[in-house]
Amino acid sequence: MTRRPIVAIDGPAGAGKSTVARGVAARLGFTYVDTGAMYRAAALRCVQNGNDPADAEACGAAAAAMRLEFAPGAGGVQRVLADGEDITDAIRTPEISALSSPVSKHPGVRRAMTALQREMGARGGVVMEGRDIGTVVYPDAEVKVFLTASAGERARRRAAERAAAGVEADVAAILREINERDERDSTRLEAPLRQADDARLLVTDGLTPEQVIDAIVAWANEAGEGAP
């Protein structure tokens, strides 16, 4: 049996990586790995342990000790389990969302999550999205995509998502958040956000999610045909 490829999708906040990665995984019959949820889980565990999110050593130790799993849920929604506890909803609170970026920059946290991500994708047949998948986690991934959009477009999309969920959305404030997040992610010392040299750049301004998914699925099928 040939090994199915790894699809690595990197890009900045608000680029639509999660939506696209889930769609690609569903079309290919691959496993979807939400690395953003993993870093949110690490932030949640720091808070639960009473650690200061700025304490790199404590947060790294908490992340390394945590047993993290993904499990199928009702309606096809992926559930996130930490040491057997379902934390799917807990990691989506505004507090944890705000803490996930500063916690994720700690080297110990990134090392723990990187090891787990490599373990999850070792057999291939996965779609993994994040900010360092094609550069650090799987530099030899058969399919690498850097998915991005203009900051203004990403802010408009995020505002629309919040409005659809009944949450007040200020596009200007969201744009500031996105620019600040981009700055943190691209300048951190450990695994900064950047496009891998051999990644395909896919700018999604003006494209529908289906068009983006179609392109990546085609690339994955091409890679699969050439698999050893």
CYANA upper distance limits for C-alpha pairs under 8 A (distance plus 0.5 A):
  2 THR  CA    227 ALA  CA      6.95
  2 THR  CA    228 PRO  CA      6.58
  3 ARG  CA    123 ARG  CA      7.48
  3 ARG  CA    124 GLY  CA      6.63
  3 ARG  CA    125 GLY  CA      8.03
  3 ARG  CA    227 ALA  CA      7.13
  3 ARG  CA    228 PRO  CA      7.67
  4 ARG  CA    123 ARG  CA      8.15
  4 ARG  CA    124 GLY  CA      5.56
  4 ARG  CA    125 GLY  CA      5.19
  4 ARG  CA    224 GLY  CA      6.66
  4 ARG  CA    227 ALA  CA      7.69
  5 PRO  CA    124 GLY  CA      5.72
  5 PRO  CA    125 GLY  CA      5.90
  5 PRO  CA    126 VAL  CA      7.74
  5 PRO  CA    141 ALA  CA      7.62
  5 PRO  CA    142 GLU  CA      6.05
  5 PRO  CA    143 VAL  CA      7.62
  5 PRO  CA    220 ALA  CA      7.56
  5 PRO  CA    223 ALA  CA      7.26
  5 PRO  CA    224 GLY  CA      6.49
  5 PRO  CA    227 ALA  CA      7.84
  6 ILE  CA    121 GLY  CA      7.64
  6 ILE  CA    124 GLY  CA      5.62
  6 ILE  CA    125 GLY  CA      6.15
  6 ILE  CA    126 VAL  CA      5.74
  6 ILE  CA    127 VAL  CA      6.67
  6 ILE  CA    128 MET  CA      8.16
  6 ILE  CA    141 ALA  CA      5.73
  6 ILE  CA    142 GLU  CA      6.18
  6 ILE  CA    143 VAL  CA      6.78
  7 VAL  CA    125 GLY  CA      8.35
  7 VAL  CA    126 VAL  CA      6.74
  7 VAL  CA    127 VAL  CA      5.18
  7 VAL  CA    128 MET  CA      6.74
  7 VAL  CA    141 ALA  CA      6.95
  7 VAL  CA    142 GLU  CA      7.09
  7 VAL  CA    143 VAL  CA      5.25
  7 VAL  CA    144 LYS  CA      6.59
  7 VAL  CA    145 VAL  CA      8.33
  7 VAL  CA    220 ALA  CA      7.47
  8 ALA  CA    127 VAL  CA      6.63
  8 ALA  CA    128 MET  CA      5.68
  8 ALA  CA    129 GLU  CA      6.40
  8 ALA  CA    133 ILE  CA      6.15
  8 ALA  CA    134 GLY  CA      6.02
  8 ALA  CA    138 TYR  CA      7.90
  8 ALA  CA    141 ALA  CA      6.95
  8 ALA  CA    143 VAL  CA      6.56
  8 ALA  CA    144 LYS  CA      5.33
  8 ALA  CA    145 VAL  CA      6.71
  9 ILE  CA     17 LYS  CA      7.41
  9 ILE  CA     21 ALA  CA      7.79
  9 ILE  CA    127 VAL  CA      7.99
  9 ILE  CA    128 MET  CA      6.69
  9 ILE  CA    129 GLU  CA      5.02
  9 ILE  CA    130 GLY  CA      6.95
  9 ILE  CA    131 ARG  CA      8.38
  9 ILE  CA    133 ILE  CA      7.36
  9 ILE  CA    134 GLY  CA      7.67
  9 ILE  CA    144 LYS  CA      6.55
  9 ILE  CA    145 VAL  CA      5.33
  9 ILE  CA    146 PHE  CA      6.42
  9 ILE  CA    147 LEU  CA      7.12
 10 ASP  CA     17 LYS  CA      7.86
 10 ASP  CA    129 GLU  CA      6.12
 10 ASP  CA    130 GLY  CA      5.45
 10 ASP  CA    131 ARG  CA      5.21
 10 ASP  CA    132 ASP  CA      6.92
 10 ASP  CA    133 ILE  CA      6.79
 10 ASP  CA    134 GLY  CA      7.35
 10 ASP  CA    144 LYS  CA      8.36
 10 ASP  CA    145 VAL  CA      6.74
 10 ASP  CA    146 PHE  CA      5.37
 10 ASP  CA    147 LEU  CA      6.49
 10 ASP  CA    195 GLN  CA      7.94
 11 GLY  CA     15 ALA  CA      7.03
 11 GLY  CA     17 LYS  CA      7.59
 11 GLY  CA    130 GLY  CA      7.17
 11 GLY  CA    131 ARG  CA      6.06
 11 GLY  CA    146 PHE  CA      5.84
 11 GLY  CA    147 LEU  CA      5.40
 11 GLY  CA    148 THR  CA      6.02
 11 GLY  CA    193 LEU  CA      7.80
 11 GLY  CA    194 ARG  CA      8.26
 11 GLY  CA    195 GLN  CA      8.21
 12 PRO  CA    131 ARG  CA      7.35
 12 PRO  CA    147 LEU  CA      8.17
 12 PRO  CA    148 THR  CA      6.85
 12 PRO  CA    182 ASP  CA      6.81
 12 PRO  CA    185 ASP  CA      8.45
 12 PRO  CA    193 LEU  CA      7.90
 13 ALA  CA    154 ARG  CA      8.33
 13 ALA  CA    178 ILE  CA      7.01
 13 ALA  CA    181 ARG  CA      7.56
 13 ALA  CA    182 ASP  CA      7.50
 14 GLY  CA    154 ARG  CA      5.58
 14 GLY  CA    155 ALA  CA      7.62
 14 GLY  CA    157 ARG  CA      7.94
 14 GLY  CA    158 ARG  CA      6.97
 14 GLY  CA    178 ILE  CA      7.97
 15 ALA  CA    147 LEU  CA      6.96
 15 ALA  CA    148 THR  CA      5.59
 15 ALA  CA    149 ALA  CA      6.31
 15 ALA  CA    154 ARG  CA      6.40
 15 ALA  CA    204 THR  CA      8.29
 16 GLY  CA     20 VAL  CA      6.68
 16 GLY  CA    147 LEU  CA      8.41
 17 LYS  CA     21 ALA  CA      6.29
 17 LYS  CA    129 GLU  CA      6.82
 17 LYS  CA    130 GLY  CA      8.09
 17 LYS  CA    147 LEU  CA      7.37
 18 SER  CA     22 ARG  CA      6.54
 18 SER  CA     34 ASP  CA      7.58
 18 SER  CA    129 GLU  CA      7.38
 19 THR  CA     23 GLY  CA      6.77
 19 THR  CA    209 PRO  CA      8.00
 20 VAL  CA     24 VAL  CA      6.59
 20 VAL  CA    209 PRO  CA      6.78
 20 VAL  CA    212 VAL  CA      7.50
 20 VAL  CA    213 ILE  CA      6.29
 21 ALA  CA     25 ALA  CA      6.57
 21 ALA  CA     32 TYR  CA      7.31
 21 ALA  CA    127 VAL  CA      6.65
 21 ALA  CA    128 MET  CA      7.55
 21 ALA  CA    129 GLU  CA      7.06
 21 ALA  CA    213 ILE  CA      8.31
 22 ARG  CA     26 ALA  CA      6.65
 22 ARG  CA     32 TYR  CA      6.52
 22 ARG  CA    127 VAL  CA      8.31
 23 GLY  CA     27 ARG  CA      6.71
 23 GLY  CA    213 ILE  CA      6.85
 24 VAL  CA     28 LEU  CA      6.65
 24 VAL  CA     30 PHE  CA      8.47
 24 VAL  CA    127 VAL  CA      7.79
 24 VAL  CA    213 ILE  CA      6.08
 24 VAL  CA    214 ASP  CA      8.42
 24 VAL  CA    216 ILE  CA      7.52
 24 VAL  CA    217 VAL  CA      6.53
 25 ALA  CA     29 GLY  CA      6.14
 25 ALA  CA     30 PHE  CA      5.12
 25 ALA  CA     31 THR  CA      6.45
 25 ALA  CA     32 TYR  CA      6.12
 25 ALA  CA    126 VAL  CA      7.63
 25 ALA  CA    127 VAL  CA      6.30
 26 ALA  CA     30 PHE  CA      7.03
 27 ARG  CA    217 VAL  CA      7.90
 28 LEU  CA    217 VAL  CA      7.58
 29 GLY  CA    125 GLY  CA      8.45
 30 PHE  CA    125 GLY  CA      5.43
 30 PHE  CA    126 VAL  CA      5.55
 30 PHE  CA    127 VAL  CA      7.03
 31 THR  CA    125 GLY  CA      6.86
 31 THR  CA    126 VAL  CA      5.08
 31 THR  CA    127 VAL  CA      6.61
 32 TYR  CA    126 VAL  CA      6.32
 32 TYR  CA    127 VAL  CA      5.42
 32 TYR  CA    128 MET  CA      6.59
 33 VAL  CA    117 GLN  CA      8.48
 33 VAL  CA    120 MET  CA      8.45
 33 VAL  CA    126 VAL  CA      7.55
 33 VAL  CA    127 VAL  CA      6.70
 33 VAL  CA    128 MET  CA      5.37
 33 VAL  CA    129 GLU  CA      7.41
 34 ASP  CA     38 MET  CA      7.35
 34 ASP  CA    128 MET  CA      6.97
 34 ASP  CA    129 GLU  CA      6.75
 34 ASP  CA    130 GLY  CA      8.10
 35 THR  CA     39 TYR  CA      7.07
 35 THR  CA    117 GLN  CA      8.14
 35 THR  CA    128 MET  CA      7.50
 35 THR  CA    129 GLU  CA      6.72
 35 THR  CA    130 GLY  CA      6.23
 36 GLY  CA     40 ARG  CA      6.76
 36 GLY  CA    129 GLU  CA      8.32
 36 GLY  CA    130 GLY  CA      6.84
 37 ALA  CA     41 ALA  CA      6.56
 37 ALA  CA     80 VAL  CA      8.05
 37 ALA  CA     91 ILE  CA      7.71
 38 MET  CA     42 ALA  CA      6.87
 38 MET  CA     68 LEU  CA      8.12
 38 MET  CA    113 MET  CA      7.54
 39 TYR  CA     43 ALA  CA      6.80
 39 TYR  CA    100 SER  CA      6.37
 39 TYR  CA    101 SER  CA      8.41
 39 TYR  CA    103 VAL  CA      8.06
 39 TYR  CA    104 SER  CA      6.35
 39 TYR  CA    109 VAL  CA      8.48
 39 TYR  CA    113 MET  CA      7.96
 40 ARG  CA     44 LEU  CA      6.67
 40 ARG  CA     91 ILE  CA      6.06
 40 ARG  CA     92 ARG  CA      8.31
 40 ARG  CA     96 ILE  CA      6.86
 40 ARG  CA     97 SER  CA      7.26
 40 ARG  CA     99 LEU  CA      8.19
 40 ARG  CA    100 SER  CA      5.44
 41 ALA  CA     45 ARG  CA      6.62
 41 ALA  CA     82 ALA  CA      7.90
 41 ALA  CA     87 ILE  CA      8.05
 41 ALA  CA     91 ILE  CA      6.54
 42 ALA  CA     46 CYS  CA      6.83
 42 ALA  CA     59 CYS  CA      7.91
 42 ALA  CA     62 ALA  CA      7.75
 42 ALA  CA     63 ALA  CA      5.79
 42 ALA  CA    100 SER  CA      8.08
 42 ALA  CA    103 VAL  CA      7.92
 42 ALA  CA    104 SER  CA      8.29
 42 ALA  CA    109 VAL  CA      7.77
 43 ALA  CA     47 VAL  CA      6.96
 43 ALA  CA     53 PRO  CA      7.70
 43 ALA  CA     59 CYS  CA      8.20
 43 ALA  CA     96 ILE  CA      6.83
 43 ALA  CA     99 LEU  CA      6.58
 43 ALA  CA    100 SER  CA      5.83
 43 ALA  CA    103 VAL  CA      6.33
 43 ALA  CA    104 SER  CA      8.17
 44 LEU  CA     48 GLN  CA      6.62
 44 LEU  CA     90 ALA  CA      8.18
 44 LEU  CA     91 ILE  CA      6.87
 44 LEU  CA     96 ILE  CA      6.65
 45 ARG  CA     49 ASN  CA      6.53
 45 ARG  CA     62 ALA  CA      7.05
 45 ARG  CA     63 ALA  CA      7.74
 45 ARG  CA     66 MET  CA      8.46
 46 CYS  CA     50 GLY  CA      6.82
 46 CYS  CA     51 ASN  CA      5.60
 46 CYS  CA     52 ASP  CA      7.63
 46 CYS  CA     53 PRO  CA      6.82
 46 CYS  CA     58 ALA  CA      8.13
 46 CYS  CA     59 CYS  CA      6.04
 46 CYS  CA     62 ALA  CA      6.84
 46 CYS  CA     63 ALA  CA      8.39
 47 VAL  CA     51 ASN  CA      6.29
 47 VAL  CA     52 ASP  CA      7.86
 47 VAL  CA     53 PRO  CA      7.68
 49 ASN  CA     62 ALA  CA      8.32
 51 ASN  CA     55 ASP  CA      7.53
 51 ASN  CA     58 ALA  CA      6.95
 51 ASN  CA     59 CYS  CA      7.39
 52 ASP  CA     58 ALA  CA      8.28
 52 ASP  CA     59 CYS  CA      8.34
 53 PRO  CA     59 CYS  CA      7.14
 53 PRO  CA     99 LEU  CA      7.73
 53 PRO  CA    102 PRO  CA      7.88
 53 PRO  CA    103 VAL  CA      6.43
 54 ALA  CA    102 PRO  CA      7.82
 54 ALA  CA    103 VAL  CA      7.49
 55 ASP  CA     59 CYS  CA      6.63
 56 ALA  CA     60 GLY  CA      6.42
 56 ALA  CA    103 VAL  CA      8.17
 56 ALA  CA    106 HIS  CA      5.75
 56 ALA  CA    107 PRO  CA      7.89
 56 ALA  CA    108 GLY  CA      7.50
 56 ALA  CA    109 VAL  CA      8.37
 57 GLU  CA     61 ALA  CA      6.68
 57 GLU  CA    108 GLY  CA      7.37
 58 ALA  CA     62 ALA  CA      6.68
 59 CYS  CA     63 ALA  CA      6.65
 59 CYS  CA    103 VAL  CA      7.67
 59 CYS  CA    106 HIS  CA      8.09
 59 CYS  CA    108 GLY  CA      7.92
 59 CYS  CA    109 VAL  CA      6.99
 60 GLY  CA     64 ALA  CA      6.67
 60 GLY  CA    106 HIS  CA      7.33
 60 GLY  CA    107 PRO  CA      7.70
 60 GLY  CA    108 GLY  CA      4.59
 60 GLY  CA    109 VAL  CA      4.82
 60 GLY  CA    110 ARG  CA      8.36
 60 GLY  CA    112 ALA  CA      7.84
 61 ALA  CA     65 ALA  CA      6.70
 61 ALA  CA    108 GLY  CA      7.53
 61 ALA  CA    109 VAL  CA      8.11
 62 ALA  CA     66 MET  CA      6.82
 63 ALA  CA    108 GLY  CA      8.24
 63 ALA  CA    109 VAL  CA      6.11
 63 ALA  CA    112 ALA  CA      6.70
 63 ALA  CA    113 MET  CA      7.97
 64 ALA  CA    108 GLY  CA      8.18
 64 ALA  CA    109 VAL  CA      7.59
 64 ALA  CA    112 ALA  CA      5.58
 64 ALA  CA    113 MET  CA      8.31
 66 MET  CA     82 ALA  CA      6.93
 66 MET  CA     83 ASP  CA      6.78
 67 ARG  CA     82 ALA  CA      6.06
 67 ARG  CA     83 ASP  CA      5.38
 67 ARG  CA     84 GLY  CA      8.32
 68 LEU  CA     80 VAL  CA      7.88
 68 LEU  CA     81 LEU  CA      6.24
 68 LEU  CA     82 ALA  CA      5.13
 68 LEU  CA     83 ASP  CA      6.82
 69 GLU  CA     80 VAL  CA      6.53
 69 GLU  CA     81 LEU  CA      5.61
 69 GLU  CA     82 ALA  CA      7.02
 70 PHE  CA     78 GLN  CA      7.04
 70 PHE  CA     79 ARG  CA      6.13
 70 PHE  CA     80 VAL  CA      5.33
 70 PHE  CA     81 LEU  CA      6.59
 71 ALA  CA     78 GLN  CA      6.33
 71 ALA  CA     79 ARG  CA      5.57
 71 ALA  CA     80 VAL  CA      6.97
 71 ALA  CA     81 LEU  CA      7.86
 72 PRO  CA     76 GLY  CA      6.82
 72 PRO  CA     77 VAL  CA      6.85
 72 PRO  CA     78 GLN  CA      5.37
 72 PRO  CA     79 ARG  CA      6.42
 73 GLY  CA     77 VAL  CA      5.46
 73 GLY  CA     78 GLN  CA      5.91
 73 GLY  CA     79 ARG  CA      6.21
 79 ARG  CA     86 ASP  CA      7.33
 79 ARG  CA     87 ILE  CA      8.18
 79 ARG  CA     88 THR  CA      6.00
 80 VAL  CA     86 ASP  CA      6.31
 80 VAL  CA     87 ILE  CA      6.21
 80 VAL  CA     88 THR  CA      5.44
 81 LEU  CA     85 GLU  CA      5.61
 81 LEU  CA     86 ASP  CA      5.00
 81 LEU  CA     87 ILE  CA      6.27
 81 LEU  CA     88 THR  CA      7.71
 82 ALA  CA     86 ASP  CA      7.09
 82 ALA  CA     87 ILE  CA      7.19
 87 ILE  CA     91 ILE  CA      6.64
 88 THR  CA     92 ARG  CA      7.66
 89 ASP  CA     93 THR  CA      7.74
 90 ALA  CA     96 ILE  CA      8.37
 91 ILE  CA     96 ILE  CA      6.26
 91 ILE  CA     97 SER  CA      7.59
 92 ARG  CA     96 ILE  CA      7.01
 92 ARG  CA     97 SER  CA      6.67
 93 THR  CA     97 SER  CA      6.62
 94 PRO  CA     98 ALA  CA      6.63
 95 GLU  CA     99 LEU  CA      6.88
 96 ILE  CA    100 SER  CA      6.46
 97 SER  CA    101 SER  CA      8.25
 98 ALA  CA    102 PRO  CA      8.50
 99 LEU  CA    103 VAL  CA      6.57
100 SER  CA    104 SER  CA      6.34
101 SER  CA    105 LYS  CA      7.11
101 SER  CA    181 ARG  CA      8.02
101 SER  CA    184 ARG  CA      8.37
101 SER  CA    185 ASP  CA      8.24
102 PRO  CA    106 HIS  CA      7.99
103 VAL  CA    109 VAL  CA      7.83
104 SER  CA    109 VAL  CA      6.64
104 SER  CA    110 ARG  CA      6.76
105 LYS  CA    109 VAL  CA      7.92
105 LYS  CA    110 ARG  CA      7.45
105 LYS  CA    185 ASP  CA      8.39
105 LYS  CA    188 ARG  CA      6.92
105 LYS  CA    189 LEU  CA      8.30
105 LYS  CA    190 GLU  CA      6.98
106 HIS  CA    110 ARG  CA      6.86
106 HIS  CA    190 GLU  CA      7.86
107 PRO  CA    111 ARG  CA      6.57
107 PRO  CA    190 GLU  CA      6.35
108 GLY  CA    112 ALA  CA      6.71
109 VAL  CA    113 MET  CA      6.74
110 ARG  CA    114 THR  CA      6.33
110 ARG  CA    190 GLU  CA      8.10
110 ARG  CA    191 ALA  CA      8.50
111 ARG  CA    115 ALA  CA      6.68
112 ALA  CA    116 LEU  CA      6.98
113 MET  CA    117 GLN  CA      6.56
114 THR  CA    118 ARG  CA      6.64
114 THR  CA    137 VAL  CA      6.29
115 ALA  CA    119 GLU  CA      6.79
115 ALA  CA    137 VAL  CA      8.48
116 LEU  CA    120 MET  CA      6.72
117 GLN  CA    121 GLY  CA      6.79
117 GLN  CA    137 VAL  CA      7.54
118 ARG  CA    122 ALA  CA      6.34
118 ARG  CA    137 VAL  CA      6.79
118 ARG  CA    138 TYR  CA      7.69
121 GLY  CA    125 GLY  CA      7.84
121 GLY  CA    126 VAL  CA      6.43
128 MET  CA    133 ILE  CA      7.54
129 GLU  CA    133 ILE  CA      7.14
131 ARG  CA    185 ASP  CA      8.47
131 ARG  CA    192 PRO  CA      7.99
131 ARG  CA    193 LEU  CA      5.67
131 ARG  CA    194 ARG  CA      7.88
132 ASP  CA    136 VAL  CA      5.85
132 ASP  CA    137 VAL  CA      6.86
132 ASP  CA    191 ALA  CA      6.60
132 ASP  CA    192 PRO  CA      7.48
132 ASP  CA    193 LEU  CA      6.57
132 ASP  CA    194 ARG  CA      7.92
133 ILE  CA    137 VAL  CA      5.16
133 ILE  CA    138 TYR  CA      5.99
133 ILE  CA    139 PRO  CA      7.67
134 GLY  CA    138 TYR  CA      5.69
134 GLY  CA    139 PRO  CA      5.30
134 GLY  CA    140 ASP  CA      7.92
134 GLY  CA    141 ALA  CA      7.06
134 GLY  CA    144 LYS  CA      6.40
134 GLY  CA    145 VAL  CA      8.35
134 GLY  CA    195 GLN  CA      8.46
134 GLY  CA    196 ALA  CA      6.56
134 GLY  CA    199 ALA  CA      7.94
135 THR  CA    139 PRO  CA      5.43
135 THR  CA    191 ALA  CA      8.40
135 THR  CA    194 ARG  CA      8.21
135 THR  CA    195 GLN  CA      8.04
135 THR  CA    196 ALA  CA      5.92
136 VAL  CA    191 ALA  CA      7.22
142 GLU  CA    220 ALA  CA      8.36
142 GLU  CA    223 ALA  CA      6.76
143 VAL  CA    199 ALA  CA      8.08
143 VAL  CA    219 TRP  CA      7.43
143 VAL  CA    220 ALA  CA      6.67
143 VAL  CA    223 ALA  CA      7.36
144 LYS  CA    196 ALA  CA      8.27
144 LYS  CA    198 ASP  CA      7.66
144 LYS  CA    199 ALA  CA      5.08
144 LYS  CA    200 ARG  CA      6.70
145 VAL  CA    199 ALA  CA      5.53
145 VAL  CA    200 ARG  CA      5.26
145 VAL  CA    201 LEU  CA      6.53
145 VAL  CA    202 LEU  CA      7.35
145 VAL  CA    216 ILE  CA      8.31
146 PHE  CA    195 GLN  CA      6.35
146 PHE  CA    196 ALA  CA      8.19
146 PHE  CA    199 ALA  CA      6.57
146 PHE  CA    200 ARG  CA      6.46
146 PHE  CA    201 LEU  CA      5.38
146 PHE  CA    202 LEU  CA      6.51
147 LEU  CA    201 LEU  CA      6.82
147 LEU  CA    202 LEU  CA      5.47
147 LEU  CA    203 VAL  CA      6.61
147 LEU  CA    204 THR  CA      7.69
148 THR  CA    201 LEU  CA      8.27
148 THR  CA    202 LEU  CA      6.83
148 THR  CA    203 VAL  CA      5.51
148 THR  CA    204 THR  CA      6.70
149 ALA  CA    153 GLU  CA      6.82
149 ALA  CA    154 ARG  CA      6.76
149 ALA  CA    203 VAL  CA      5.69
149 ALA  CA    204 THR  CA      5.78
149 ALA  CA    205 ASP  CA      5.96
150 SER  CA    154 ARG  CA      6.76
150 SER  CA    205 ASP  CA      7.42
151 ALA  CA    155 ALA  CA      6.64
151 ALA  CA    175 LEU  CA      7.21
151 ALA  CA    178 ILE  CA      7.46
151 ALA  CA    179 ASN  CA      7.61
152 GLY  CA    156 ARG  CA      6.75
152 GLY  CA    175 LEU  CA      7.04
153 GLU  CA    157 ARG  CA      6.74
153 GLU  CA    205 ASP  CA      7.22
154 ARG  CA    158 ARG  CA      6.70
154 ARG  CA    175 LEU  CA      8.35
154 ARG  CA    178 ILE  CA      8.41
155 ALA  CA    159 ALA  CA      6.59
155 ALA  CA    171 VAL  CA      6.46
155 ALA  CA    172 ALA  CA      8.34
155 ALA  CA    174 ILE  CA      6.11
155 ALA  CA    175 LEU  CA      5.54
155 ALA  CA    178 ILE  CA      7.54
156 ARG  CA    160 ALA  CA      6.68
156 ARG  CA    171 VAL  CA      6.69
157 ARG  CA    161 GLU  CA      6.78
158 ARG  CA    162 ARG  CA      6.78
158 ARG  CA    174 ILE  CA      8.01
159 ALA  CA    163 ALA  CA      6.57
159 ALA  CA    169 ALA  CA      5.58
159 ALA  CA    170 ASP  CA      7.22
159 ALA  CA    171 VAL  CA      6.34
159 ALA  CA    174 ILE  CA      7.61
160 ALA  CA    164 ALA  CA      6.56
160 ALA  CA    169 ALA  CA      8.07
161 GLU  CA    165 ALA  CA      6.86
162 ARG  CA    166 GLY  CA      6.86
162 ARG  CA    167 VAL  CA      5.49
162 ARG  CA    168 GLU  CA      7.21
162 ARG  CA    169 ALA  CA      6.48
163 ALA  CA    167 VAL  CA      5.65
163 ALA  CA    168 GLU  CA      6.46
163 ALA  CA    169 ALA  CA      6.42
169 ALA  CA    174 ILE  CA      8.17
170 ASP  CA    174 ILE  CA      6.68
171 VAL  CA    175 LEU  CA      6.53
172 ALA  CA    176 ARG  CA      6.90
173 ALA  CA    177 GLU  CA      6.85
174 ILE  CA    178 ILE  CA      6.67
175 LEU  CA    179 ASN  CA      6.69
176 ARG  CA    180 GLU  CA      6.64
177 GLU  CA    181 ARG  CA      6.58
178 ILE  CA    182 ASP  CA      6.56
179 ASN  CA    183 GLU  CA      6.73
180 GLU  CA    184 ARG  CA      6.82
181 ARG  CA    185 ASP  CA      6.53
182 ASP  CA    186 SER  CA      6.48
183 GLU  CA    187 THR  CA      6.56
184 ARG  CA    188 ARG  CA      6.45
185 ASP  CA    192 PRO  CA      6.19
185 ASP  CA    193 LEU  CA      5.93
186 SER  CA    192 PRO  CA      5.34
186 SER  CA    193 LEU  CA      5.04
186 SER  CA    194 ARG  CA      7.13
187 THR  CA    192 PRO  CA      6.48
187 THR  CA    193 LEU  CA      8.19
188 ARG  CA    192 PRO  CA      5.79
195 GLN  CA    199 ALA  CA      7.00
195 GLN  CA    201 LEU  CA      8.37
202 LEU  CA    212 VAL  CA      8.46
204 THR  CA    208 THR  CA      8.14
204 THR  CA    212 VAL  CA      7.62
207 LEU  CA    211 GLN  CA      6.65
207 LEU  CA    212 VAL  CA      7.27
208 THR  CA    212 VAL  CA      7.04
209 PRO  CA    213 ILE  CA      6.61
210 GLU  CA    214 ASP  CA      6.49
211 GLN  CA    215 ALA  CA      6.90
212 VAL  CA    216 ILE  CA      6.98
213 ILE  CA    217 VAL  CA      6.52
214 ASP  CA    218 ALA  CA      6.68
215 ALA  CA    219 TRP  CA      6.94
216 ILE  CA    220 ALA  CA      6.66
217 VAL  CA    221 ASN  CA      6.62
218 ALA  CA    222 GLU  CA      6.76
219 TRP  CA    223 ALA  CA      6.76
220 ALA  CA    224 GLY  CA      6.53
221 ASN  CA    225 GLU  CA      6.74
222 GLU  CA    226 GLY  CA      7.20
223 ALA  CA    227 ALA  CA      6.81
